[in-house]
Structures are given as structure tokens and as C-alpha cells.
């Protein structure tokens, strides 16, 4: 498998992990449940889920284009990153892994978008789901910020992909949301059951990903910073 395909798979997994992390998952459920309670057919609930998904994808895509394209538009900076990105990736992956393992934690001041904003979009009906998706995607928690800014953006810069990587990441964040939209369309009672199962899955997935990130980060650090190839000792 070529490196770009591996990077795309990584971007998709980062998006899924972001979406099932506690803070984003809570906003996802709140938004879809909010819309689900205000429509009168399963088809509209699913449509609301897709609109919410589209809103999140647009936000991540715009952020990715602005950040990655801005970096790559500066020739000196782009050339420097192409030559030294692997040196930066090692320490970055280690730091992100530490956050994923909850070895270091902090909260963003004023993070999140509360119920007052949901009330403001109520008059938009089903179309308000797309607006909520745009807004909730901006309410970064420490874990989601570490995954997006600390993992996806360096990955996109390394592969010079300002559109594809953020789009795939956005699709990853959307998959659990679409699942919940279908669940609500069938039976809202199942939401709590699936949410509890996802909390357990997220806990182990985050810890495994954190260990992998730290391991890969240490390997990159040894190889590209200290010039030590641990497999050829």
C-alpha cells in the first residue's frame, strides 16, 4: 500500500476517533437529537443527520484549506517543511499520544457552543442541522484539537493535501453521526445503549491510538532527529 493511501486511512481514523471522543460525541448526539425531536418522519431525521454531517465537513475542509494552503503557499516554508517535516512529526506524535492517554489534560476557556445557540437555529427547522454542524465543528476540545491540529494538519502538510485529507477527516467525523441519525429514525431509545457502547469503544480506541502515536513518534524521533535506526543495531 502506498504512503498516500495509508495517510488517507489515518485521516479517516482520526476523524472517527474525533467524533466518538466524549466532547464531540456529546455535541453530535445533542444536535441530532435536537433535530430528531422536531421532525415528523424518519426520512427527515436522516436528512437532518446528513445536513449536520455536511456542515462539519465544510468546516474542517475550510480550516484545512486555509491552514495547509497558507503554509504551502510560502515557498521557503514549504521547502523547509518538506525537508524537515519528519523531524517535527516525531515530537508532535508523542505529544498527541500523551493527550490521548490523558497523561496531560486541560480545558479550553469558554469552549463549546451551548443550548442558547441551538435555540437560535430552531426557526430554521431541518436546515438548522447544517448550521449546527458548522458551529459544533469549531468547538474544539483538547483531544479533538490535538487530533486535528496536531495530527491531521501535519499529515496534510506532509502530503501537500489541503483538500483531500481534511475532506476524508470530515467524513470520518460524520460516520458515527450518520449512525445516530439512523438510530433515532428507528428508535430514539437505542441512542443511550449505543452511546454507552461507544464510550467503551472510544476509551480503548483512544488509548491504543495514543500508544501507537507515542511508539511511532519515538521511532521517528530516533530515526530523523538522532539518526538511530533501531532495526539495524
Backbone as JSON, one array per atom type, in Angstrom:
{
  "sequence": "XXXXXXXXXXXXXXXXXXXXXXXXXXXXXXXXXXXXXXXXXXXXXXXXXXXXXXXXXXXXXXXXXXXXXXXXXXXXXXXXXXXXXXXXXXXXXXXXXXXXXXXXXXXXXXXXXXXXXXXXXXXXXXXXXXXXXXXXXXXXXXXXXXXXXXXXXXXXXXXXXXXXXXXXXXXXXXXXXXXXXXXXXXXXXXXXXXXXXXXXXXXXXXXXXXXXXXXXXXXXXXXXXXXXXXXXX",
  "N": [[0.85, -1.2, 0.0], [0.55, 2.21, -0.88], [2.16, 5.19, 0.47], [0.41, 7.45, 0.48], [-2.16, 6.35, 0.45], [-2.13, 5.08, 2.92], [-1.96, 7.35, 4.5], [-4.44, 8.51, 3.94], [-6.15, 6.59, 5.07], [-5.36, 6.92, 7.71], [-6.21, 9.55, 8.16], [-8.98, 9.2, 7.96], [-9.43, 7.5, 10.16], [-8.6, 9.18, 12.25], [-10.61, 11.09, 12.08], [-12.89, 9.54, 12.77], [-12.17, 8.8, 15.39], [-12.08, 11.32, 16.54], [-14.8, 12.02, 16.4], [-16.05, 10.19, 18.1], [-14.99, 10.8, 20.51], [-15.46, 11.96, 23.9], [-16.37, 14.76, 24.24], [-16.93, 15.85, 21.51], [-18.74, 13.79, 20.76], [-20.84, 14.14, 22.54], [-21.87, 16.65, 21.71], [-22.57, 15.95, 19.12], [-24.64, 14.05, 19.53], [-26.43, 15.66, 20.93], [-27.11, 17.56, 18.98], [-28.2, 16.03, 16.84], [-30.28, 14.7, 18.17], [-31.76, 16.9, 18.94], [-32.62, 17.89, 16.45], [-33.95, 15.59, 15.62], [-36.15, 15.47, 17.32], [-37.79, 17.35, 16.33], [-38.77, 16.88, 13.85], [-41.04, 15.14, 11.64], [-40.81, 12.66, 10.43], [-38.97, 9.65, 9.71], [-37.35, 9.87, 7.43], [-36.8, 12.59, 7.26], [-35.33, 12.91, 9.58], [-33.01, 11.47, 9.0], [-32.16, 13.01, 6.85], [-31.61, 15.35, 8.23], [-29.44, 14.46, 9.74], [-27.57, 14.04, 7.69], [-27.29, 16.64, 6.73], [-26.21, 17.89, 8.97], [-23.82, 16.5, 9.08], [-22.67, 17.36, 6.67], [-22.29, 20.04, 7.29], [-20.28, 19.89, 9.29], [-18.21, 18.75, 7.77], [-17.7, 20.76, 5.89], [-16.7, 22.79, 7.54], [-14.27, 21.63, 8.55], [-12.99, 21.23, 6.12], [-12.68, 23.85, 5.12], [-11.04, 24.94, 7.16], [-8.83, 23.25, 6.86], [-7.99, 23.87, 4.22], [-7.37, 26.6, 4.5], [-5.27, 26.56, 6.41], [-3.35, 24.59, 5.53], [-2.96, 25.24, 2.78], [-2.09, 27.86, 3.11], [0.35, 27.48, 4.42], [1.75, 25.99, 2.47], [1.83, 27.84, 0.45], [3.88, 29.52, 0.88], [6.93, 29.54, -0.4], [9.55, 29.16, 0.77], [8.94, 28.25, 3.34], [7.39, 25.99, 2.72], [9.3, 24.38, 1.4], [11.11, 24.04, 3.48], [9.55, 22.6, 5.31], [9.03, 20.28, 3.81], [11.53, 19.18, 3.79], [12.11, 18.81, 6.48], [9.88, 17.88, 7.83], [9.45, 15.27, 8.81], [11.1, 15.27, 11.03], [9.74, 16.94, 12.74], [7.37, 15.55, 13.05], [7.8, 13.37, 14.77], [8.16, 14.36, 17.6], [5.66, 15.72, 17.68], [3.75, 13.66, 17.37], [4.27, 12.22, 19.68], [3.49, 14.05, 21.68], [0.74, 14.35, 21.03], [-0.06, 11.7, 21.47], [0.34, 11.55, 24.24], [-1.68, 13.29, 25.12], [-3.9, 11.82, 24.25], [-3.76, 9.63, 25.91], [-4.45, 10.75, 28.25], [-2.48, 11.64, 29.97], [-1.71, 14.19, 30.23], [-3.86, 16.84, 30.76], [-6.18, 19.43, 29.99], [-8.53, 22.14, 29.92], [-10.25, 24.03, 27.43], [-10.72, 27.54, 27.6], [-13.98, 28.76, 27.83], [-14.94, 26.97, 25.93], [-16.96, 25.26, 23.51], [-20.38, 25.27, 22.34], [-23.31, 26.41, 23.45], [-26.7, 25.61, 24.6], [-28.16, 27.87, 24.03], [-27.42, 28.72, 21.51], [-28.48, 26.64, 20.03], [-31.17, 27.18, 20.35], [-31.41, 29.5, 18.84], [-31.23, 28.59, 16.24], [-33.49, 27.18, 15.89], [-35.69, 28.09, 14.47], [-35.0, 27.58, 11.87], [-35.62, 25.01, 11.33], [-35.27, 21.83, 9.82], [-33.07, 22.54, 8.3], [-31.51, 23.84, 10.06], [-29.84, 21.97, 11.16], [-27.6, 21.7, 9.54], [-26.37, 24.16, 10.02], [-25.81, 23.92, 12.74], [-23.94, 21.87, 12.58], [-21.81, 23.18, 11.31], [-21.12, 25.02, 13.35], [-20.66, 23.44, 15.68], [-18.45, 21.96, 14.91], [-16.44, 23.73, 15.24], [-16.08, 23.89, 17.93], [-13.69, 23.02, 19.55], [-12.34, 20.49, 21.64], [-9.72, 19.56, 24.01], [-8.75, 16.96, 23.17], [-9.88, 16.64, 20.56], [-8.78, 18.89, 19.34], [-6.07, 18.27, 19.49], [-6.01, 16.03, 17.82], [-6.86, 17.12, 15.37], [-5.32, 19.55, 14.83], [-2.82, 18.72, 15.68], [-2.31, 16.26, 14.48], [-3.77, 15.68, 12.01], [-3.36, 18.06, 10.43], [-0.42, 18.3, 10.25], [-0.07, 15.88, 8.84], [-1.5, 16.39, 6.48], [-0.02, 18.55, 5.49], [2.44, 17.32, 5.11], [1.85, 15.62, 2.99], [1.06, 17.44, 1.16], [-1.68, 18.05, 0.85], [-4.33, 19.83, 0.83], [-7.03, 19.61, 0.52], [-8.05, 16.93, 0.11], [-7.24, 15.37, 2.41], [-8.39, 16.83, 4.71], [-11.07, 16.56, 3.9], [-11.53, 13.76, 3.94], [-11.05, 13.36, 6.63], [-13.23, 14.82, 7.64], [-15.31, 13.2, 6.7], [-14.83, 10.97, 8.26], [-15.46, 11.99, 10.81], [-18.12, 12.16, 10.42], [-19.29, 9.65, 10.17], [-20.1, 8.24, 12.67], [-22.11, 10.05, 13.36], [-24.02, 9.84, 11.32], [-24.78, 7.23, 11.84], [-26.11, 7.56, 14.31], [-28.2, 9.16, 13.43], [-29.67, 7.37, 11.87], [-30.36, 5.58, 13.91], [-31.98, 7.14, 15.58], [-34.01, 7.59, 13.8], [-35.16, 5.1, 13.71], [-35.52, 4.21, 16.42], [-35.46, 6.16, 19.2], [-34.8, 5.28, 21.7], [-32.71, 3.55, 21.51], [-30.46, 5.1, 21.36], [-29.15, 5.76, 23.79], [-28.18, 3.23, 24.55], [-26.37, 2.58, 22.45], [-24.69, 4.76, 22.68], [-23.48, 4.32, 25.2], [-22.05, 1.97, 24.63], [-20.33, 2.95, 22.69], [-18.82, 4.7, 24.21], [-17.22, 2.96, 25.68], [-15.84, 1.71, 23.59], [-14.56, 3.94, 22.5], [-12.84, 4.67, 24.58], [-10.92, 2.57, 24.7], [-10.05, 2.59, 22.04], [-8.95, 5.14, 21.85], [-6.86, 4.95, 23.72], [-5.29, 2.89, 22.62], [-4.63, 4.07, 20.17], [-3.2, 6.26, 21.17], [-0.96, 4.97, 22.34], [0.16, 3.83, 20.02], [0.73, 6.19, 18.59], [2.67, 7.37, 20.28], [4.64, 5.39, 20.17], [5.28, 5.39, 17.36], [6.05, 8.05, 17.2], [8.33, 8.1, 18.84], [9.95, 6.38, 17.34], [10.2, 7.88, 14.91], [11.5, 10.09, 15.97], [13.95, 9.0, 16.85], [14.97, 8.08, 14.4], [14.92, 10.32, 12.54], [15.81, 12.58, 13.93], [17.89, 11.87, 15.74], [19.23, 10.08, 14.18], [19.29, 7.31, 14.57], [18.81, 4.03, 13.79], [16.74, 1.77, 14.93], [16.23, -0.79, 14.1], [18.42, -1.73, 12.88], [20.49, -2.18, 14.57]],
  "CA": [[0.0, 0.0, 0.0], [1.39, 3.39, -1.0], [2.09, 6.08, 1.65], [-0.74, 8.35, 0.44], [-3.33, 5.57, 0.86], [-2.02, 4.91, 4.37], [-2.29, 8.64, 5.09], [-5.9, 8.67, 3.84], [-6.73, 5.74, 6.1], [-5.08, 7.56, 9.0], [-7.1, 10.72, 8.27], [-10.32, 8.68, 8.23], [-9.46, 7.01, 11.54], [-8.53, 10.35, 13.13], [-11.94, 11.68, 12.09], [-13.78, 8.68, 13.56], [-11.77, 8.92, 16.79], [-12.53, 12.64, 16.98], [-16.25, 12.06, 16.53], [-16.53, 9.38, 19.23], [-14.43, 11.31, 21.76], [-16.6, 12.39, 24.74], [-16.92, 16.1, 23.99], [-17.63, 15.9, 20.22], [-19.86, 12.87, 20.72], [-21.94, 14.76, 23.27], [-22.48, 17.67, 20.85], [-23.19, 15.25, 18.0], [-25.92, 13.49, 19.97], [-27.33, 16.77, 21.26], [-27.59, 18.19, 17.75], [-29.07, 15.13, 16.08], [-31.49, 14.5, 18.97], [-32.49, 18.17, 18.85], [-33.31, 17.9, 15.16], [-34.83, 14.44, 15.55], [-37.36, 15.73, 18.08], [-38.55, 18.43, 15.69], [-39.24, 16.48, 12.52], [-42.16, 14.22, 11.78], [-40.65, 11.43, 9.65], [-37.59, 9.12, 9.73], [-36.6, 10.39, 6.29], [-36.32, 13.93, 7.6], [-34.29, 12.76, 10.6], [-31.8, 11.08, 8.28], [-31.73, 14.19, 6.09], [-31.0, 16.26, 9.2], [-28.13, 13.92, 10.05], [-26.68, 14.29, 6.55], [-27.01, 18.09, 6.7], [-25.28, 18.15, 10.07], [-22.54, 15.95, 8.63], [-22.14, 18.25, 5.64], [-21.81, 21.24, 7.97], [-18.98, 19.59, 9.92], [-17.21, 18.53, 6.72], [-17.36, 22.06, 5.31], [-15.84, 23.49, 8.49], [-12.94, 21.04, 8.55], [-12.39, 21.45, 4.81], [-12.24, 25.26, 5.05], [-9.88, 25.08, 8.04], [-7.69, 22.56, 6.24], [-7.51, 24.65, 3.08], [-6.75, 27.85, 4.97], [-4.01, 26.31, 7.12], [-2.38, 23.86, 4.71], [-2.64, 26.02, 1.59], [-1.29, 29.02, 3.53], [1.71, 27.02, 4.68], [2.39, 25.58, 1.22], [1.94, 28.97, -0.47], [5.15, 30.21, 1.16], [7.91, 28.59, -0.95], [10.63, 28.84, 1.7], [8.38, 27.44, 4.42], [7.0, 24.69, 2.15], [10.51, 23.6, 1.17], [11.66, 23.69, 4.79], [8.73, 21.54, 5.9], [9.23, 19.07, 3.05], [12.84, 18.62, 4.15], [12.25, 18.55, 7.91], [8.6, 17.53, 8.45], [9.58, 14.03, 9.57], [11.72, 15.59, 12.32], [8.7, 17.52, 13.58], [6.3, 14.59, 13.28], [8.1, 12.55, 15.94], [7.72, 15.01, 18.84], [4.23, 16.04, 17.62], [3.0, 12.43, 17.63], [4.45, 11.89, 21.1], [2.64, 14.96, 22.46], [-0.66, 13.97, 20.79], [-0.27, 10.44, 22.18], [0.23, 11.86, 25.66], [-3.03, 13.82, 25.33], [-4.88, 10.75, 24.06], [-3.69, 8.76, 27.08], [-4.86, 11.55, 29.42], [-1.35, 11.88, 30.86], [-1.8, 15.63, 30.43], [-5.21, 17.28, 30.39], [-6.58, 20.8, 30.32], [-9.77, 22.51, 29.23], [-10.2, 25.31, 26.74], [-11.63, 28.52, 28.2], [-15.15, 29.13, 27.03], [-15.14, 26.06, 24.82], [-18.29, 24.69, 23.31], [-21.47, 26.14, 21.92], [-24.36, 25.95, 24.34], [-28.08, 25.42, 24.16], [-28.71, 29.13, 23.54], [-27.23, 28.74, 20.06], [-29.45, 25.72, 19.44], [-32.44, 27.87, 20.31], [-31.41, 30.49, 17.77], [-31.39, 27.96, 14.93], [-34.73, 26.4, 15.9], [-36.61, 28.56, 13.44], [-34.59, 27.09, 10.56], [-36.12, 23.65, 11.16], [-34.31, 20.79, 9.47], [-31.86, 23.17, 7.77], [-30.68, 24.27, 11.18], [-28.86, 20.92, 11.45], [-26.36, 22.04, 8.84], [-25.76, 25.28, 10.72], [-25.25, 23.38, 13.98], [-22.74, 21.14, 12.21], [-20.75, 24.17, 11.1], [-20.72, 25.63, 14.61], [-20.12, 22.45, 16.62], [-17.13, 21.55, 14.45], [-15.47, 24.72, 15.72], [-15.96, 23.82, 19.4], [-12.65, 22.02, 19.79], [-11.9, 20.07, 22.96], [-8.28, 19.25, 23.93], [-8.47, 15.77, 22.36], [-10.18, 16.89, 19.15], [-7.81, 19.86, 18.84], [-4.81, 17.55, 19.3], [-6.14, 15.17, 16.65], [-6.97, 17.9, 14.14], [-4.18, 20.43, 14.59], [-1.55, 18.05, 15.96], [-2.11, 15.05, 13.68], [-4.26, 15.79, 10.64], [-2.72, 19.15, 9.7], [0.92, 17.88, 9.83], [-0.21, 14.82, 7.84], [-1.9, 17.04, 5.22], [1.12, 19.34, 5.01], [3.47, 16.38, 4.66], [1.43, 15.08, 1.69], [0.62, 18.58, 0.36], [-3.09, 17.78, 0.55], [-5.15, 20.79, 1.57], [-8.44, 19.33, 0.28], [-8.43, 15.52, 0.26], [-7.09, 14.92, 3.79], [-9.45, 17.36, 5.57], [-12.36, 16.0, 3.49], [-11.61, 12.4, 4.47], [-11.2, 13.53, 8.08], [-14.61, 15.22, 7.87], [-16.14, 12.0, 6.5], [-14.64, 10.15, 9.46], [-16.25, 12.56, 11.91], [-19.53, 12.07, 10.07], [-19.82, 8.28, 10.19], [-20.92, 7.97, 13.87], [-23.28, 10.93, 13.37], [-25.0, 9.22, 10.44], [-25.28, 6.08, 12.58], [-27.1, 8.02, 15.29], [-29.38, 9.63, 12.71], [-30.46, 6.18, 11.55], [-30.89, 5.02, 15.15], [-33.09, 7.98, 16.02], [-35.1, 7.38, 12.85], [-35.78, 3.82, 14.05], [-35.96, 4.26, 17.83], [-34.59, 7.03, 19.99], [-34.4, 4.58, 22.92], [-31.44, 2.86, 21.27], [-29.35, 6.05, 21.39], [-28.42, 5.6, 25.04], [-27.46, 1.96, 24.53], [-25.24, 2.69, 21.53], [-23.76, 5.75, 23.24], [-22.69, 3.67, 26.25], [-21.11, 1.06, 23.99], [-19.3, 3.76, 22.01], [-17.92, 5.25, 25.23], [-16.23, 1.92, 25.98], [-15.0, 1.56, 22.4], [-13.72, 5.14, 22.38], [-11.8, 4.64, 25.61], [-9.85, 1.66, 24.28], [-9.51, 3.05, 20.75], [-8.1, 6.31, 22.12], [-5.63, 4.52, 24.39], [-4.47, 2.15, 21.65], [-4.09, 5.06, 19.23], [-2.19, 7.02, 21.89], [0.26, 4.14, 22.45], [0.74, 3.75, 18.67], [1.3, 7.5, 18.28], [3.91, 7.55, 21.03], [5.62, 4.47, 19.6], [5.72, 5.91, 16.07], [6.75, 9.3, 17.46], [9.68, 7.77, 19.33], [10.69, 5.83, 16.2], [10.54, 9.0, 14.03], [12.48, 10.93, 16.66], [15.24, 8.31, 16.81], [15.45, 7.99, 13.02], [15.1, 11.58, 11.81], [16.49, 13.6, 14.73], [19.14, 11.35, 16.28], [19.88, 9.23, 13.2], [19.44, 5.97, 15.12], [17.88, 3.05, 13.22], [16.66, 0.73, 15.98], [16.1, -2.11, 13.5], [19.69, -2.12, 12.29], [21.54, -2.17, 15.57]],
  "C": [[0.88, 1.24, 0.0], [1.17, 4.33, 0.2], [0.85, 6.98, 1.66], [-2.01, 7.62, 0.87], [-3.33, 5.34, 2.36], [-2.4, 6.21, 5.07], [-3.79, 8.89, 5.04], [-6.61, 7.83, 4.89], [-6.53, 6.33, 7.48], [-6.0, 8.76, 9.22], [-8.53, 10.28, 8.59], [-10.44, 8.22, 9.68], [-9.4, 8.16, 12.53], [-9.89, 11.03, 13.22], [-12.92, 10.88, 12.93], [-13.46, 8.83, 15.05], [-12.18, 10.27, 17.36], [-14.03, 12.63, 17.28], [-16.76, 11.27, 17.73], [-15.85, 9.77, 20.53], [-15.56, 11.96, 22.57], [-17.2, 13.73, 24.39], [-17.6, 16.2, 22.63], [-18.83, 14.98, 20.16], [-21.08, 13.46, 21.43], [-22.64, 15.81, 22.41], [-23.16, 17.03, 19.65], [-24.58, 14.73, 18.38], [-26.91, 14.59, 20.27], [-27.93, 17.38, 20.0], [-28.57, 17.3, 17.01], [-30.38, 14.86, 16.84], [-32.38, 15.74, 18.89], [-33.27, 18.23, 17.54], [-34.33, 16.78, 15.1], [-36.15, 14.66, 16.28], [-38.28, 16.73, 17.38], [-38.98, 18.1, 14.27], [-40.24, 15.35, 12.68], [-42.03, 12.95, 10.93], [-39.2, 10.98, 9.73], [-36.74, 9.67, 8.6], [-36.02, 11.77, 6.58], [-35.23, 13.87, 8.67], [-32.96, 12.41, 9.93], [-31.26, 12.26, 7.48], [-31.06, 15.2, 7.01], [-29.6, 15.78, 9.57], [-27.14, 14.18, 8.94], [-26.31, 15.77, 6.44], [-26.02, 18.47, 7.79], [-23.88, 17.67, 9.71], [-21.88, 16.87, 7.62], [-21.59, 19.53, 6.27], [-20.45, 21.03, 8.61], [-17.89, 19.44, 8.87], [-16.76, 19.85, 6.11], [-16.42, 22.82, 6.23], [-14.43, 22.95, 8.47], [-12.23, 21.27, 7.22], [-11.86, 22.88, 4.69], [-11.02, 25.48, 5.93], [-8.64, 24.44, 7.43], [-7.12, 23.34, 5.08], [-6.78, 25.9, 3.53], [-5.37, 27.6, 5.58], [-2.98, 25.69, 6.2], [-1.98, 24.67, 3.49], [-1.81, 27.25, 1.95], [0.16, 28.63, 3.78], [2.44, 26.7, 3.38], [2.56, 26.73, 0.24], [3.21, 29.79, -0.24], [6.27, 29.28, 0.74], [8.99, 28.18, 0.05], [10.13, 27.93, 2.81], [8.0, 26.05, 3.93], [8.22, 23.8, 1.94], [11.13, 23.15, 2.48], [10.88, 22.53, 5.41], [8.9, 20.23, 5.15], [10.54, 18.38, 3.45], [12.88, 18.16, 5.61], [10.96, 18.1, 8.6], [8.71, 16.27, 9.29], [10.23, 14.26, 10.93], [10.69, 16.16, 13.28], [7.64, 16.49, 13.97], [6.54, 13.75, 14.52], [7.64, 13.18, 17.24], [6.22, 15.33, 18.85], [3.4, 14.81, 17.96], [3.11, 12.01, 19.09], [3.53, 12.75, 21.97], [1.17, 14.6, 22.29], [-0.99, 12.67, 21.51], [-0.43, 10.63, 23.67], [-1.16, 12.41, 26.0], [-4.07, 12.71, 25.23], [-4.9, 9.79, 25.24], [-4.07, 9.47, 28.37], [-3.73, 11.72, 30.43], [-1.23, 13.37, 31.16], [-3.19, 16.04, 29.98], [-5.4, 18.73, 30.79], [-7.85, 21.08, 29.54], [-9.6, 23.88, 28.59], [-11.15, 26.29, 27.42], [-12.78, 28.84, 27.26], [-15.44, 28.21, 25.88], [-16.58, 25.6, 24.72], [-19.31, 25.74, 22.93], [-22.72, 25.63, 22.6], [-25.74, 25.88, 23.72], [-28.69, 26.71, 23.63], [-28.57, 29.22, 22.03], [-28.19, 27.78, 19.37], [-30.82, 26.38, 19.33], [-32.54, 28.86, 19.16], [-31.63, 29.87, 16.4], [-32.7, 27.16, 14.84], [-35.66, 26.81, 14.77], [-36.23, 28.07, 12.04], [-35.05, 25.66, 10.31], [-35.0, 22.68, 10.82], [-33.0, 21.38, 8.94], [-30.94, 23.68, 8.87], [-29.63, 23.23, 11.55], [-27.53, 21.21, 10.78], [-25.62, 23.17, 9.53], [-25.12, 24.83, 12.02], [-23.96, 22.6, 13.69], [-21.56, 22.07, 12.0], [-20.21, 24.7, 12.42], [-20.05, 24.62, 15.55], [-18.74, 21.96, 16.2], [-16.04, 22.5, 14.93], [-15.25, 24.65, 17.23], [-14.97, 22.72, 19.77], [-12.45, 21.77, 21.29], [-10.41, 19.75, 22.87], [-7.97, 18.05, 23.05], [-8.71, 16.03, 20.89], [-9.21, 17.9, 18.54], [-6.46, 19.18, 18.59], [-4.86, 16.69, 18.06], [-6.16, 15.98, 15.36], [-5.7, 18.71, 13.86], [-2.84, 19.71, 14.77], [-1.27, 16.85, 15.11], [-2.53, 15.24, 12.23], [-3.51, 16.87, 9.85], [-1.27, 18.8, 9.32], [0.88, 16.8, 8.75], [-0.57, 15.43, 6.48], [-0.76, 17.86, 4.64], [2.19, 18.42, 4.44], [3.14, 15.83, 3.27], [0.9, 16.17, 0.75], [-0.83, 18.41, -0.09], [-3.97, 18.7, 1.4], [-6.64, 20.51, 1.44], [-8.8, 17.89, 0.64], [-8.37, 15.08, 1.72], [-8.15, 15.49, 4.72], [-10.83, 16.81, 5.21], [-12.56, 14.6, 4.05], [-11.76, 12.43, 5.98], [-12.64, 13.9, 8.42], [-15.57, 14.05, 7.69], [-16.04, 11.1, 7.73], [-15.44, 10.67, 10.64], [-17.74, 12.37, 11.67], [-20.11, 10.68, 10.29], [-20.62, 7.97, 11.46], [-22.19, 8.82, 13.92], [-24.39, 10.34, 12.5], [-25.61, 7.99, 11.12], [-26.36, 6.5, 13.56], [-28.35, 8.55, 14.61], [-30.28, 8.47, 12.34], [-31.11, 5.59, 12.8], [-32.09, 5.81, 15.63], [-34.29, 7.79, 15.1], [-35.86, 6.1, 13.18], [-36.36, 3.86, 15.46], [-34.98, 5.08, 18.64], [-34.11, 6.34, 21.27], [-33.04, 3.9, 22.76], [-30.23, 3.78, 21.38], [-28.51, 5.87, 22.64], [-27.6, 4.33, 25.08], [-26.21, 2.05, 23.66], [-24.21, 3.67, 22.07], [-22.89, 5.12, 24.32], [-21.67, 2.7, 25.68], [-19.98, 1.84, 23.32], [-18.33, 4.38, 23.02], [-16.84, 4.24, 25.58], [-15.28, 1.74, 24.81], [-14.04, 2.73, 22.28], [-12.57, 5.12, 23.36], [-10.63, 3.78, 25.16], [-9.22, 2.1, 22.97], [-8.57, 4.22, 20.96], [-6.8, 5.89, 22.77], [-4.71, 3.76, 23.44], [-3.83, 3.1, 20.65], [-3.0, 5.88, 19.9], [-0.89, 6.27, 22.01], [0.95, 4.05, 21.09], [1.4, 5.07, 18.3], [2.63, 7.72, 18.99], [5.01, 6.65, 20.48], [6.18, 4.96, 18.28], [6.49, 7.21, 16.25], [8.17, 9.07, 17.94], [10.55, 7.24, 18.19], [11.13, 6.95, 15.25], [11.61, 9.88, 14.65], [13.87, 10.3, 16.59], [15.83, 8.32, 15.4], [15.85, 9.35, 12.45], [15.78, 12.69, 12.61], [17.84, 13.11, 15.21], [19.87, 10.41, 15.32], [20.13, 7.81, 13.67], [18.38, 5.07, 14.51], [17.83, 1.85, 14.15], [16.6, -0.67, 15.38], [17.4, -2.59, 12.87], [20.85, -2.04, 13.28], [22.33, -3.45, 15.48]]
}
